[in-house]
């Protein structure tokens, strides 16, 4: 009987939510359309900047040296002499200023070390590119001078390079792919789980309280726990669907723009039955945790607008752990993170995408998340049973 009641209320809540265009837009449009569009714009923007930086590299050179001929051979380089080079550099008209002292060539001919100064603007990506190509050119010119000095001394270039190291990357193709995704997906996943159910949770309690429909529902011969369970499941469904939509959109982005990391192609081989199971359990528990927290805030709120204000903090709760753990490899994540709420879910997600979940970490992370879910649901049930919390004053 109880299951039938929960299913009936859940079906009714989901039907109302899917009829709401605003909820559908927030749950599906943003993840499926906006995210790929943002990735596309970012990729196109970086590509255009790099193309423009390579095509035209205006450089001002102060002083004379044989190095100038090497700088002129930089692809796209244009040697210009503006009246006020420093101002032109700050205005973006110049990419770099190379200052060569008068004694530059003399020091080199004498077998000494010569210095030059390269001024650039680190806030300008095109200026950073100019700095890099100038640095490469100067290094190549310096190597030519070293080779010539060695020849005069009757030595070969190998005389100053007695050891030649060979570096081997032990990371597999799957690990390379997973390592890259471990920095992106946990953030998108957790934020989607937190934001996807916000509109639903706010409408299902604060919104219904404001419209007076929740009071009618509470006076029906239905246990409050059954109503709460149905609403909790409804919010979980919306948040999980939003997370899945985010994953689908990211998959589309990756398929449209294939990745190439150190010569390895993109692969999902890091998934195994065990890691996939941990990922699914983590998503379900995090969706339940956020759903319970959102229902608590929606129950406390006296109006729909007040509920929206409270819900804004949910995104912050999701983003802080995601950004803190983003640069960390799973081996560097402190163990106590697996006990902290949300942190444990993000940490487990990173382990999943690195292809290996520590059994102890999985047990602690999933176990503590389950305890947090039970605690937040118990708090929600307690608030929900209070007549003043669900009836508009």
C-alpha positions as CSV (number, residue, x, y, z in Angstrom):
1,X,0.0,0.0,0.0
2,X,2.8,2.4,1.0
3,X,4.7,1.8,-2.2
4,X,1.6,2.4,-4.3
5,X,0.9,5.7,-2.5
6,X,4.6,6.8,-3.0
7,X,4.5,5.9,-6.7
8,X,1.2,7.8,-7.2
9,X,2.5,10.9,-5.6
10,X,5.8,10.6,-7.4
11,X,4.1,10.2,-10.8
12,X,2.0,13.3,-10.0
13,X,5.0,15.4,-9.0
14,X,7.1,14.4,-12.0
15,X,4.1,15.1,-14.3
16,X,3.8,18.6,-12.9
17,X,7.6,19.2,-13.1
18,X,7.7,18.1,-16.8
19,X,4.9,20.4,-17.6
20,X,6.8,23.3,-16.3
21,X,8.9,24.8,-19.1
22,X,11.2,26.6,-16.7
23,X,12.2,23.4,-15.0
24,X,12.8,21.6,-18.3
25,X,14.9,24.5,-19.5
26,X,17.0,24.6,-16.4
27,X,17.4,20.8,-16.2
28,X,18.1,19.9,-19.9
29,X,18.7,23.0,-22.0
30,X,21.7,24.3,-20.1
31,X,23.6,21.0,-19.9
32,X,22.7,19.8,-23.4
33,X,23.0,23.0,-25.4
34,X,24.8,25.7,-23.3
35,X,27.8,23.5,-22.2
36,X,28.7,22.3,-25.7
37,X,28.2,25.8,-27.0
38,X,30.6,27.2,-24.4
39,X,33.2,24.6,-25.1
40,X,32.9,25.3,-28.8
41,X,33.3,29.1,-28.3
42,X,36.3,28.6,-26.0
43,X,38.0,26.3,-28.5
44,X,37.2,28.7,-31.4
45,X,38.5,31.7,-29.4
46,X,41.8,30.0,-28.4
47,X,42.2,28.8,-32.0
48,X,41.7,32.3,-33.4
49,X,44.1,33.9,-30.9
50,X,46.8,31.3,-31.7
51,X,46.3,31.7,-35.4
52,X,46.5,35.5,-35.2
53,X,49.6,35.3,-32.9
54,X,51.4,33.1,-35.4
55,X,50.4,35.2,-38.4
56,X,51.7,38.6,-37.2
57,X,54.4,39.0,-34.6
58,X,55.5,42.7,-34.5
59,X,58.8,43.1,-32.6
60,X,60.8,46.2,-31.8
61,X,64.6,45.7,-31.6
62,X,66.8,48.2,-29.9
63,X,70.5,47.7,-30.8
64,X,72.3,45.7,-33.4
65,X,73.7,42.2,-33.6
66,X,73.9,39.1,-35.7
67,X,71.0,37.8,-33.7
68,X,68.7,40.3,-35.5
69,X,68.8,38.2,-38.7
70,X,67.7,35.1,-36.7
71,X,64.8,37.1,-35.2
72,X,63.7,38.3,-38.6
73,X,63.4,34.6,-39.7
74,X,60.7,33.9,-37.1
75,X,57.5,33.0,-39.0
76,X,55.2,36.0,-39.1
77,X,57.8,38.3,-37.5
78,X,57.8,42.0,-38.4
79,X,60.5,44.2,-37.1
80,X,59.0,47.7,-36.4
81,X,60.5,50.8,-34.7
82,X,57.7,52.8,-33.1
83,X,58.5,56.1,-31.5
84,X,57.3,55.0,-28.0
85,X,57.9,51.2,-27.8
86,X,56.8,50.8,-24.2
87,X,53.4,52.4,-24.8
88,X,53.0,50.4,-28.0
89,X,53.6,47.2,-26.1
90,X,51.1,48.1,-23.4
91,X,48.6,49.1,-26.1
92,X,49.0,45.7,-27.9
93,X,50.5,47.2,-31.0
94,X,53.8,45.5,-30.2
95,X,54.3,41.9,-29.0
96,X,57.8,42.3,-27.5
97,X,60.8,44.6,-27.3
98,X,64.2,43.1,-27.6
99,X,67.0,45.3,-26.2
100,X,70.5,44.4,-27.3
101,X,73.4,46.2,-25.5
102,X,76.3,47.6,-27.7
103,X,78.8,45.1,-26.3
104,X,76.7,42.1,-27.2
105,X,78.6,40.8,-30.2
106,X,82.0,41.8,-28.7
107,X,81.4,39.6,-25.6
108,X,80.4,36.7,-27.7
109,X,83.5,37.0,-30.0
110,X,85.6,37.2,-26.8
111,X,84.2,33.8,-25.7
112,X,82.2,35.4,-22.9
113,X,78.5,35.6,-22.0
114,X,76.3,38.4,-23.4
115,X,72.9,39.4,-22.0
116,X,69.8,40.9,-23.7
117,X,66.4,42.0,-22.4
118,X,63.1,40.9,-23.8
119,X,60.1,43.0,-22.6
120,X,56.6,41.5,-23.0
121,X,53.1,41.7,-21.6
122,X,52.1,38.6,-19.6
123,X,48.4,39.7,-19.7
124,X,48.4,39.4,-23.5
125,X,48.4,35.9,-24.9
126,X,49.8,37.1,-28.2
127,X,52.7,38.8,-26.4
128,X,53.3,35.5,-24.5
129,X,53.6,33.7,-27.8
130,X,56.1,36.3,-29.0
131,X,58.1,35.8,-25.9
132,X,58.2,32.0,-26.4
133,X,59.3,32.2,-30.0
134,X,62.0,34.8,-29.2
135,X,63.2,32.5,-26.4
136,X,63.4,29.6,-28.8
137,X,65.2,31.6,-31.4
138,X,67.8,33.0,-28.9
139,X,68.3,29.5,-27.6
140,X,68.9,28.1,-31.1
141,X,71.3,31.0,-31.9
142,X,73.2,30.4,-28.6
143,X,73.5,26.7,-29.5
144,X,75.1,27.6,-32.9
145,X,77.6,29.8,-31.1
146,X,78.4,26.9,-28.6
147,X,78.8,24.5,-31.6
148,X,81.2,26.9,-33.3
149,X,83.3,27.4,-30.1
150,X,83.5,23.6,-29.7
151,X,84.7,23.2,-33.3
152,X,87.5,25.8,-32.7
153,X,88.5,23.8,-29.6
154,X,88.6,20.6,-31.6
155,X,85.6,19.2,-29.6
156,X,82.2,17.8,-30.7
157,X,78.9,18.9,-29.4
158,X,78.6,15.7,-27.5
159,X,81.5,16.8,-25.3
160,X,79.1,19.1,-23.3
161,X,76.3,16.5,-23.3
162,X,77.7,13.3,-21.8
163,X,74.3,12.0,-20.7
164,X,71.3,11.8,-22.9
165,X,68.2,10.8,-20.9
166,X,65.3,8.9,-22.4
167,X,61.9,9.5,-20.8
168,X,59.2,6.9,-21.0
169,X,55.6,7.7,-20.1
170,X,54.2,4.7,-18.1
171,X,50.6,6.1,-18.3
172,X,48.4,4.0,-20.5
173,X,46.0,5.4,-23.0
174,X,43.1,4.8,-20.7
175,X,44.9,6.5,-17.8
176,X,45.7,9.5,-19.9
177,X,42.1,9.9,-20.9
178,X,40.8,9.2,-17.4
179,X,43.3,11.7,-15.9
180,X,42.1,14.4,-18.2
181,X,38.4,13.7,-17.5
182,X,39.1,13.5,-13.7
183,X,39.7,17.2,-13.7
184,X,36.5,18.1,-15.7
185,X,33.8,15.5,-15.0
186,X,33.6,15.6,-11.2
187,X,33.1,19.3,-11.3
188,X,30.4,19.1,-14.0
189,X,28.8,16.1,-12.3
190,X,28.5,17.4,-8.8
191,X,27.4,20.9,-9.9
192,X,24.8,19.4,-12.1
193,X,23.5,17.1,-9.3
194,X,23.3,20.2,-7.0
195,X,21.7,22.6,-9.5
196,X,19.5,20.1,-11.4
197,X,17.1,19.6,-8.5
198,X,17.0,23.1,-7.2
199,X,14.0,24.3,-9.2
200,X,12.1,21.1,-8.5
201,X,12.8,21.1,-4.7
202,X,11.8,24.8,-4.4
203,X,8.6,24.2,-6.3
204,X,7.6,21.0,-4.6
205,X,7.5,22.5,-1.1
206,X,8.0,26.3,-1.0
207,X,6.0,26.7,-4.3
208,X,3.2,24.4,-3.3
209,X,3.1,26.0,0.2
210,X,2.7,29.4,-1.4
211,X,0.0,28.1,-3.8
212,X,-1.8,26.3,-0.9
213,X,-1.7,22.9,-2.6
214,X,0.7,21.4,-0.1
215,X,-1.8,22.0,2.7
216,X,-4.5,20.1,0.8
217,X,-2.1,17.3,0.2
218,X,-1.2,17.1,3.8
219,X,-4.8,16.8,4.9
220,X,-5.4,13.8,2.6
221,X,-5.3,10.3,4.2
222,X,-1.6,9.9,3.3
223,X,1.3,9.5,5.7
224,X,3.7,12.5,5.7
225,X,6.6,10.2,5.2
226,X,5.1,8.8,2.0
227,X,4.6,12.4,0.6
228,X,8.2,13.3,1.6
229,X,9.6,10.1,0.0
230,X,7.8,10.8,-3.3
231,X,9.1,14.4,-3.3
232,X,12.6,13.3,-2.5
233,X,12.6,10.8,-5.3
234,X,11.2,13.4,-7.7
235,X,14.0,15.8,-6.9
236,X,16.6,13.0,-7.2
237,X,15.2,12.1,-10.6
238,X,15.5,15.7,-11.8
239,X,19.1,16.1,-10.5
240,X,20.2,12.8,-11.8
241,X,18.7,13.5,-15.2
242,X,20.5,16.9,-15.2
243,X,23.8,15.2,-14.4
244,X,23.3,12.6,-17.2
245,X,22.5,15.4,-19.6
246,X,25.8,17.1,-18.6
247,X,27.7,13.8,-19.3
248,X,26.0,13.4,-22.7
249,X,26.9,17.0,-23.6
250,X,30.5,16.5,-22.6
251,X,30.6,13.3,-24.7
252,X,29.3,15.2,-27.7
253,X,32.0,17.8,-27.2
254,X,34.7,15.1,-27.0
255,X,33.4,13.3,-30.0
256,X,33.2,16.5,-32.1
257,X,36.7,17.6,-31.0
258,X,38.8,14.4,-30.5
259,X,41.5,14.6,-27.9
260,X,45.2,13.9,-28.5
261,X,47.2,13.7,-25.4
262,X,50.9,12.9,-25.8
263,X,50.1,10.9,-28.9
264,X,47.4,8.8,-27.2
265,X,43.8,8.7,-28.5
266,X,40.7,9.2,-26.3
267,X,39.6,6.0,-24.6
268,X,37.0,5.0,-22.0
269,X,38.9,1.8,-21.2
270,X,39.4,2.9,-17.6
271,X,35.8,1.9,-16.8
272,X,35.3,-1.6,-15.3
273,X,32.3,-3.2,-13.6
274,X,33.7,-2.2,-10.2
275,X,34.5,1.4,-11.0
276,X,31.3,1.9,-12.9
277,X,29.3,0.5,-9.9
278,X,31.1,2.9,-7.6
279,X,30.4,5.8,-9.9
280,X,26.6,4.9,-10.1
281,X,26.4,4.6,-6.3
282,X,28.2,7.9,-5.8
283,X,25.9,9.7,-8.2
284,X,22.8,8.2,-6.5
285,X,24.0,9.0,-3.0
286,X,25.1,12.6,-3.9
287,X,21.7,13.2,-5.7
288,X,19.9,12.0,-2.5
289,X,22.2,14.2,-0.3
290,X,21.5,17.3,-2.4
291,X,17.8,16.5,-2.8
292,X,17.5,16.2,1.0
293,X,19.4,19.4,1.6
294,X,17.3,21.3,-1.0
295,X,14.0,20.0,0.5
296,X,15.2,21.2,4.0
297,X,15.8,24.7,2.6
298,X,12.5,24.6,0.7
299,X,10.6,23.5,3.8
300,X,12.2,26.3,5.9
301,X,11.4,28.9,3.3
302,X,8.2,30.9,3.8
303,X,7.8,31.7,0.0
304,X,9.1,30.6,-3.4
305,X,11.3,33.7,-3.7
306,X,12.8,33.1,-0.2
307,X,13.5,29.5,-1.3
308,X,15.4,30.7,-4.4
309,X,17.6,32.8,-2.1
310,X,18.4,29.8,0.1
311,X,19.1,27.5,-2.9
312,X,21.8,29.8,-4.2
313,X,24.1,28.4,-1.5
314,X,23.7,24.8,-2.8
315,X,25.9,25.6,-5.8
316,X,28.6,27.0,-3.6
317,X,28.5,23.8,-1.5
318,X,29.0,21.7,-4.7
319,X,31.7,23.9,-6.3
320,X,34.1,24.3,-3.4
321,X,35.1,20.6,-3.1
322,X,35.2,20.2,-6.8
323,X,37.6,23.1,-7.4
324,X,39.7,22.1,-4.4
325,X,40.2,18.6,-5.6
326,X,40.4,19.4,-9.3
327,X,44.3,19.6,-9.5
328,X,44.9,16.6,-7.2
329,X,45.8,13.1,-8.3
330,X,43.9,10.5,-6.2
331,X,47.2,9.4,-4.5
332,X,47.6,13.0,-3.2
333,X,44.0,13.4,-1.8
334,X,44.1,13.4,2.1
335,X,42.3,10.5,3.6
336,X,40.0,12.7,5.8
337,X,38.5,14.0,2.6
338,X,36.8,10.7,2.1
339,X,34.8,11.4,5.3
340,X,33.7,15.0,4.5
341,X,30.4,15.4,2.7
342,X,30.6,16.1,-1.0
343,X,34.4,15.9,-0.8
344,X,34.1,12.1,-0.5
345,X,32.0,11.9,-3.6
346,X,34.3,14.1,-5.7
347,X,37.3,12.1,-4.5
348,X,35.7,8.8,-5.5
349,X,34.8,10.2,-8.9
350,X,38.4,11.0,-9.5
351,X,39.5,7.5,-8.5
352,X,36.9,6.1,-10.9
353,X,38.3,8.1,-13.8
354,X,41.9,7.1,-12.9
355,X,40.8,3.5,-13.3
356,X,41.3,2.2,-9.8
357,X,39.2,2.7,-6.7
358,X,40.8,1.9,-3.4
359,X,38.4,-0.6,-1.6
360,X,38.9,1.2,1.7
361,X,38.3,4.6,0.2
362,X,35.2,3.3,-1.5
363,X,33.8,1.8,1.7
364,X,34.5,4.9,3.7
365,X,33.3,7.4,1.1
366,X,30.1,5.6,0.2
367,X,29.4,4.7,3.9
368,X,29.8,8.2,5.2
369,X,27.8,9.6,2.3
370,X,25.0,7.2,3.2
371,X,25.1,8.4,6.8
372,X,24.9,12.0,5.7
373,X,21.9,11.1,3.5
374,X,20.2,9.4,6.4
375,X,20.8,12.4,8.7
376,X,19.6,15.0,6.1
377,X,16.5,12.9,5.3
378,X,15.7,12.5,9.0
379,X,16.0,16.3,9.4
380,X,13.8,16.8,6.4
381,X,11.2,14.4,7.8
382,X,11.2,16.1,11.1
383,X,10.7,19.6,9.6
384,X,8.1,18.2,7.2
385,X,5.9,16.8,10.0
386,X,5.8,20.2,11.6
387,X,2.5,21.7,10.6
388,X,3.8,25.3,10.6
389,X,6.6,24.3,8.2
390,X,4.4,23.1,5.4
391,X,1.4,25.4,5.8
392,X,1.6,29.0,4.6
393,X,1.2,31.4,7.5
